[in-house]
Amino acid sequence: MDKEILSHYNSPQGAQSYTRKFEKHLSERINNRHEQRLLQRLIGRISSETPFETALDLPCGYGRLMPLLRRHARHVVEGDWSLPLLKIARGNQRADTTVREADGYVRATALAMPFANQAFDLVLSVRLCHHIREHAERLTYVRELLRISRRWVVFTYFDYHSLKNQLREVRRKLFGKRPKWTLRASEIEKIADEMGFEVVYSIPLSRLFSGHRYVALRRKP
């Protein structure tokens, strides 16, 4: 994991900055609303037959997606590397009387999660993969998500083949911009097959304005 990013989010200042991220900029407010609707539809589809007994949200940040998860899972665990963000998430949930507080708060790294194999029916991991600098670590992250899931994994990654990334590659070659930290669909499909999963849904947040892709993987019978 990128040490500078980890240090930033694990600081009180970085945690407070992140809590304001989705309100400060118009583009982020729009992305947040679109993302909430997309995830509601996606998780609604996969939980329609059998609701989830247990779910993990990692990284949970300040608990932004907790109300959504509570609609579909009986028990929810919030996980994050940032202790300040975990504290904020817990405070937000205690203050919100419309949403039941999480069943647990766990400090965890996405590269070696402190959970048993198949510990959760649903593992949700949003907006983390594109912060992982090393390609090998991004693959490790995907394997960890699948390892601890009993049924479903929903996560996001920055798509190498997205228009946003292809434009970034042009700017990188012309102006020296750093590359985005991406994955390819073929890499995810290969890992899924190795670990007994299949890709059921793969949906871009926006084909024009975002390179993020939302993927739902199901453990094979």
C-alpha positions in Angstrom: 0.0 0.0 0.0 1.1 3.6 -0.6 2.6 4.8 2.7 1.8 8.4 2.0 -1.9 7.7 1.4 -2.1 5.5 4.5 -0.5 8.1 6.6 -2.8 10.8 5.3 -6.1 8.9 6.0 -4.8 7.7 9.4 -4.3 11.3 10.6 -7.1 13.3 12.2 -6.7 16.0 9.5 -6.9 13.4 6.6 -9.9 11.7 8.1 -11.8 15.0 8.5 -10.9 16.0 5.0 -12.3 12.7 3.7 -15.6 13.1 5.5 -16.1 16.4 3.6 -15.0 15.0 0.2 -18.5 14.1 -1.1 -20.0 17.4 -0.1 -17.2 19.8 -1.0 -17.1 19.4 -4.8 -20.1 19.2 -7.1 -18.6 16.4 -9.2 -18.1 14.3 -6.0 -21.7 15.0 -4.9 -23.0 13.8 -8.3 -20.7 10.7 -8.2 -21.9 9.9 -4.7 -25.5 10.0 -5.6 -24.9 8.0 -8.8 -22.8 5.5 -6.8 -25.4 5.1 -4.1 -28.1 4.3 -6.7 -25.8 1.9 -8.6 -24.9 0.0 -5.5 -28.5 -0.1 -4.3 -29.6 -1.7 -7.5 -26.6 -4.1 -7.6 -26.8 -5.3 -4.0 -30.6 -5.4 -4.3 -30.3 -7.8 -7.2 -27.8 -10.2 -5.6 -29.7 -10.2 -2.2 -33.2 -10.5 -3.6 -33.4 -14.3 -3.3 -31.6 -14.8 0.1 -30.8 -11.8 2.3 -27.3 -11.7 3.8 -26.6 -12.7 7.3 -23.2 -11.1 7.5 -21.5 -8.3 5.6 -18.2 -6.5 5.7 -17.7 -2.9 4.5 -13.9 -2.3 4.0 -12.8 0.4 3.8 -15.8 1.9 5.5 -14.5 5.4 5.7 -16.9 7.5 7.8 -19.7 5.0 7.3 -21.1 6.4 4.0 -22.5 3.1 2.8 -23.8 1.8 6.1 -27.5 2.7 5.6 -27.4 0.9 2.3 -25.9 -2.3 3.8 -28.3 -2.3 6.7 -31.2 -2.8 4.2 -29.7 -6.0 3.0 -27.6 -7.6 5.8 -28.6 -8.6 9.4 -25.0 -8.1 10.8 -22.6 -5.6 9.4 -18.9 -5.1 10.3 -17.1 -1.8 9.5 -13.4 -2.1 8.7 -10.8 0.5 7.8 -7.0 1.1 8.3 -7.7 4.6 9.6 -8.5 4.7 13.4 -9.8 8.3 13.1 -12.2 7.3 10.3 -13.5 4.3 12.3 -14.1 6.6 15.3 -16.0 9.1 13.0 -18.0 6.2 11.5 -19.0 5.0 14.9 -20.0 8.5 16.1 -22.0 9.1 13.0 -23.9 5.8 13.4 -24.6 6.4 17.0 -26.0 9.9 16.2 -28.2 8.6 13.4 -31.3 7.0 15.1 -32.6 5.8 11.7 -29.8 3.3 11.2 -28.7 0.6 13.6 -25.0 0.9 14.6 -22.5 -1.6 13.1 -22.0 -4.9 14.9 -18.3 -4.4 15.0 -15.5 -2.0 14.1 -12.2 -3.5 13.0 -8.9 -1.9 12.0 -7.6 -3.9 9.0 -5.3 -3.7 6.0 -6.8 -4.9 2.8 -3.7 -6.9 1.9 -3.9 -9.2 5.0 -7.4 -9.1 6.4 -7.8 -10.4 9.9 -10.8 -12.6 9.1 -11.2 -16.3 8.6 -11.9 -17.9 5.2 -15.5 -17.4 4.1 -16.3 -15.2 7.1 -18.9 -13.1 5.4 -21.9 -13.6 3.1 -21.1 -10.3 1.4 -17.8 -8.4 1.2 -18.1 -4.8 0.0 -15.0 -2.8 -0.9 -15.4 0.6 -2.7 -12.8 3.1 -3.8 -9.7 1.4 -2.5 -8.1 -0.5 -5.3 -7.0 2.6 -7.3 -5.1 3.7 -4.2 -2.8 0.6 -4.2 0.4 1.5 -6.0 1.9 -1.9 -6.7 0.2 -4.1 -9.3 1.1 -7.3 -7.4 -0.6 -5.8 -4.3 -3.7 -5.0 -6.2 -4.0 -8.7 -7.2 -3.4 -9.7 -3.6 -6.2 -7.4 -2.5 -8.6 -9.1 -4.9 -7.6 -12.5 -3.6 -8.1 -11.4 0.0 -11.7 -10.1 -0.8 -12.6 -13.5 -2.3 -10.9 -15.5 0.4 -13.1 -14.1 3.2 -16.4 -14.2 1.2 -18.8 -17.1 1.6 -21.1 -15.9 -1.2 -20.6 -12.5 -2.8 -17.9 -9.9 -3.3 -18.7 -6.4 -4.6 -15.7 -4.1 -5.2 -14.5 -1.3 -7.4 -11.3 -0.9 -9.5 -10.0 1.6 -12.0 -10.4 -0.1 -15.4 -7.3 -0.2 -17.6 -9.5 -0.2 -20.7 -11.7 2.7 -19.7 -11.7 5.9 -21.8 -10.6 7.8 -18.7 -7.5 5.7 -18.4 -6.7 5.7 -22.1 -6.8 9.5 -22.1 -4.6 9.4 -19.0 -2.1 7.2 -20.9 -1.9 9.8 -23.7 -1.2 12.6 -21.1 1.4 10.3 -19.4 3.3 9.9 -22.6 3.1 13.5 -23.6 3.5 15.3 -20.3 4.9 12.7 -17.9 1.7 12.3 -15.7 1.9 9.3 -13.5 -0.1 6.3 -14.6 -3.3 5.3 -12.9 -3.2 2.2 -10.7 -5.5 0.0 -12.7 -6.6 -3.6 -13.2 -7.9 -5.4 -16.3 -11.1 -7.4 -16.4 -9.2 -10.5 -17.6 -7.0 -10.3 -14.5 -10.1 -10.3 -12.2 -11.7 -13.1 -14.2 -8.6 -15.2 -13.9 -8.3 -14.8 -10.1 -12.0 -15.4 -9.7 -11.8 -18.7 -11.6 -8.8 -19.8 -9.5 -10.6 -19.1 -6.3 -14.0 -20.6 -7.3 -15.9 -17.4 -8.2 -17.5 -16.1 -11.3 -18.1 -12.5 -12.4 -21.8 -11.9 -12.6 -22.0 -8.1 -13.0 -19.4 -5.6 -14.2 -20.7 -2.0 -14.5 -18.8 1.3 -15.1 -19.7 4.2 -12.9 -19.6 6.4 -16.1 -18.2 5.5 -19.5 -17.2 9.1 -20.2 -16.4 10.7 -16.9 -15.0 7.9 -14.7 -12.7 5.0 -15.0 -14.2 3.2 -11.9 -15.9 -0.1 -12.5 -18.2 -2.0 -10.1 -17.9 -5.7 -10.1 -20.0 -8.4 -8.4 -18.5 -11.9 -8.0 -20.4 -15.0 -6.8 -18.9 -18.1 -5.3 -19.7 -21.0 -7.5 -21.8 -23.9 -6.0 
